[in-house]
Amino acid sequence: MIQNAYEVVGLGDKAATFGVRAKKMSEGDVYILPYKKWMNLGFYQGAVLTDQAGLLEGTGKNMRQIKMRSVEGVNRTEVKELLKLAFQERKNALNK
């Protein structure tokens, strides 16, 4: 879906971070964090993303997440659009 994305795995956190220039977890664009009954698909700069479907949860300064309770949820058009927006936002921010 996103070409030239980096992946950083935090074994202690049991999380994987992905980003256009991520060399460490804190430089990521999105992350996945598994739980027993769901998986968080998180957006490090989710507060600035346009979420027309209202999928993003959270009230922090920057981060937002989607609780994914099935594999099929990842294939939703709205989720794919948020992923594209997240990567594009970071590319734009890093190229300033």
N, C-alpha and C positions, 0 to 999 in steps of 0.2 A: 504494500500500500504506500509506504513512504520510502523512497529510495534514499540511500546514503545515511540512514539513521544508525546511531550507535546504540548498543545495549550494555547496560551495567547491572550486574547482579549483586545484590547485597545479601549474602547468605545469612548473616545474623538477623536481618530484618525480614528475610524470606520474601523479598521484593525484587522486582526487575524494573529498571528505569530505562526509558528510551528517549533519545533526543537527537537533534541534528548536529550537535557538537558536544554531546555528553561524554565526558571522560570520567566523571564521578557522579554519584547519586544527586548531589546538589545542583548539577548542571542540566538535569533532565527536563524534558517537556511533558512526558506522561509516564505513569508507572502502573504496574499491576501488583496487587498485594492480595494473596489468597487467604481466605478464612475457611472454616469448616463448611459453611452452608452458602457462601457467596464469595465473590471476588470483587475487590475495589479496582475500578479503572479510574485512576486519579490523574488530575491535570494540575501541574504545578502553578500555572498562571490561569487557572480556570475562571477566576473572577472577571477577567476581561473578555471572555468568550461570549459570543452571542448564542444563546441556548434557546432556540424557539420552541423546542419540544419540552422544555422544563425538566430535563433529565439530571442535571447537575445538582448535587446536594452539598451542603457545607456553608459555613458562615465566616470562615477565616479571611484574612486580608487578601490572600492570593489563591490558595488551593481550593479545589472542588473535586468531587468524585461521583462516580456512578456505581451503585451496587449492582453487580451483574449476578443474577441468580440462575442463569442458564447460558450455555454456549451460544444458543441462537441469538441472544441479546447482542452479542458482539457484531453480528451481521446486520443489525438495524441500520438503515440509511442515516438516521439521525446521529448514531454513534460514530459512524464512519465520517460524517461531516464534522463532528466535533474534533475528531482526531486530526483531520486535515487542517482545520482552523488552528488547533494548538501548535502544530508543527510550523504552519505559516506565520503565526504570531511570533514564535521564537526566531525564525529566520529573519523576519523583519526587524525584530529588536536587536539581534546580534549584528545586523548589517548597518546599523546607524553609525 
